[in-house]
Amino acid sequence: MALSDHLQIVPADAQASFLPPQQQQATQARNEEDDGPTLEEAIDRAEALGEQIDALNEILARPLKDILAEREKSEEAALAWDRFGAMWMLSQRAMRRVALDLAAQLGVSEEEVVARAMANANAVLNGADEVDLGGSIAPAQLQHIARHRNFLRAQFRTG
């Protein structure tokens, strides 16, 4: 092993940076292949950056109290949705427990309860069950389900 194999002399320039020989060769090869962006590409990029800067300046020109108020509102909305999700999960667990307890009293297996629940969910998703269950499901809830039918179908797909 010769000393010159691992020694590289870097110019005494404050702007110079050291690249190992392999990286230096790769960088040179890339520079020879790549001529950089065209004038049109550079103009488009400059315009896009200008638009971003304008948007940021517009935000920064607003009073801080307005920016913070929006943040507080979004945090309140996120907390409300999080609480709604927790309430929904709690109600789902409670109703599942009731269904399984009643099924056990009737001698129906958990697998059959789940299969019937899936069949009912698919009936609602396919529009076959638009019943409001004695007024316990509002028309707005059925409309909400209808808006998200494709997503929900993927969730309730069996096998």
C-alpha positions in Angstrom: 0.0 0.0 0.0 1.6 3.2 -1.2 1.0 6.5 0.6 -0.1 8.1 -2.7 -3.1 5.7 -2.9 -4.8 7.5 0.0 -3.4 11.0 -0.3 -5.1 13.8 -2.2 -3.9 17.3 -2.3 -6.6 19.9 -2.0 -6.0 23.4 -3.3 -5.6 26.1 -0.7 -9.0 27.7 -1.5 -11.7 28.5 1.0 -14.4 27.5 -1.5 -12.8 24.1 -2.3 -14.3 20.9 -1.0 -12.8 17.5 -0.8 -14.4 14.7 -2.7 -13.1 11.2 -2.6 -11.7 10.1 -6.1 -14.8 7.9 -6.8 -17.3 10.6 -6.1 -15.2 13.2 -8.0 -15.2 11.0 -11.1 -18.9 10.4 -10.8 -19.5 14.1 -10.4 -17.4 14.9 -13.4 -19.3 12.3 -15.5 -22.6 13.7 -14.5 -21.5 17.2 -15.3 -20.3 16.1 -18.7 -23.7 14.4 -19.4 -26.0 17.0 -17.9 -26.0 20.5 -19.5 -28.5 21.7 -17.0 -32.0 23.0 -17.5 -33.1 24.7 -20.7 -33.9 28.4 -20.6 -37.6 27.7 -20.7 -37.3 25.2 -17.7 -35.3 27.8 -15.8 -37.9 30.5 -16.5 -40.7 28.1 -15.4 -38.9 27.2 -12.2 -38.2 30.9 -11.4 -41.9 31.7 -12.0 -43.0 28.8 -9.7 -40.6 30.0 -7.0 -41.8 33.5 -7.4 -45.4 32.3 -6.9 -44.3 30.4 -3.8 -42.6 33.5 -2.4 -45.7 35.6 -3.1 -47.9 33.1 -1.3 -45.5 33.1 1.7 -45.3 36.9 1.8 -49.1 37.1 1.7 -49.2 34.8 4.8 -46.5 36.7 6.6 -48.1 40.0 5.9 -51.1 39.0 7.9 -51.2 39.9 11.6 -49.8 37.2 13.8 -53.0 37.1 15.9 -54.9 36.1 12.7 -52.4 33.3 11.9 -52.6 32.0 15.4 -56.4 32.2 15.5 -56.5 30.0 12.4 -54.2 27.5 14.0 -56.3 27.4 17.1 -59.4 26.8 15.0 -57.8 24.0 13.2 -56.6 22.5 16.5 -60.1 22.7 17.9 -61.5 21.1 14.8 -58.9 18.3 14.9 -59.7 17.7 18.6 -63.5 17.6 17.8 -62.9 15.0 15.1 -60.6 13.0 17.4 -63.3 13.0 20.2 -66.0 12.1 17.6 -63.8 9.1 16.5 -63.4 8.0 20.1 -67.1 8.2 20.7 -67.8 6.3 17.5 -65.3 3.5 18.5 -66.8 3.3 22.0 -70.3 3.0 20.6 -69.2 0.3 18.1 -67.5 -1.7 20.8 -70.6 -1.4 23.0 -73.0 -2.5 20.2 -70.7 -5.4 19.2 -70.7 -6.5 22.8 -74.5 -6.3 23.0 -74.8 -8.2 19.7 -72.5 -11.0 20.8 -74.1 -11.3 24.2 -77.6 -11.6 22.6 -76.3 -14.0 20.0 -74.7 -16.2 22.8 -78.1 -16.3 24.5 -79.7 -17.4 21.3 -77.0 -20.0 20.5 -75.7 -18.1 17.5 -71.9 -18.1 16.9 -69.7 -15.0 16.7 -68.8 -15.9 13.1 -72.5 -15.9 12.1 -73.0 -12.5 13.9 -70.0 -11.1 12.0 -71.2 -12.6 8.7 -74.7 -11.0 9.2 -73.1 -7.7 10.0 -71.0 -7.8 6.9 -74.1 -8.7 4.8 -76.1 -5.8 6.3 -73.2 -3.4 5.7 -73.0 -4.5 2.0 -76.8 -4.2 1.7 -76.5 -0.6 2.8 -73.6 0.1 0.5 -75.3 -1.4 -2.5 -78.5 0.6 -1.8 -80.6 -2.4 -1.0 -81.2 -1.3 2.6 -82.2 2.4 2.7 -84.4 1.7 5.8 -84.1 4.4 8.5 -84.5 1.7 11.3 -87.5 3.3 12.9 -86.0 6.8 12.6 -82.7 6.0 14.3 -80.8 6.8 11.1 -81.3 10.2 9.7 -81.5 10.7 5.9 -78.3 12.8 6.2 -76.5 9.8 7.5 -77.6 7.6 4.6 -76.5 10.4 2.2 -73.1 10.6 4.0 -72.7 6.8 3.5 -73.7 7.2 -0.2 -71.0 9.9 -0.7 -68.3 7.5 0.6 -69.7 4.3 -0.9 -66.6 3.4 -2.9 -64.2 3.8 0.0 -66.5 1.9 2.3 -67.0 -0.9 -0.1 -63.2 -1.5 -0.1 -63.4 -1.7 3.8 -66.2 -4.2 3.9 -65.1 -6.4 1.0 -65.1 -10.0 2.1 -62.5 -12.5 0.9 
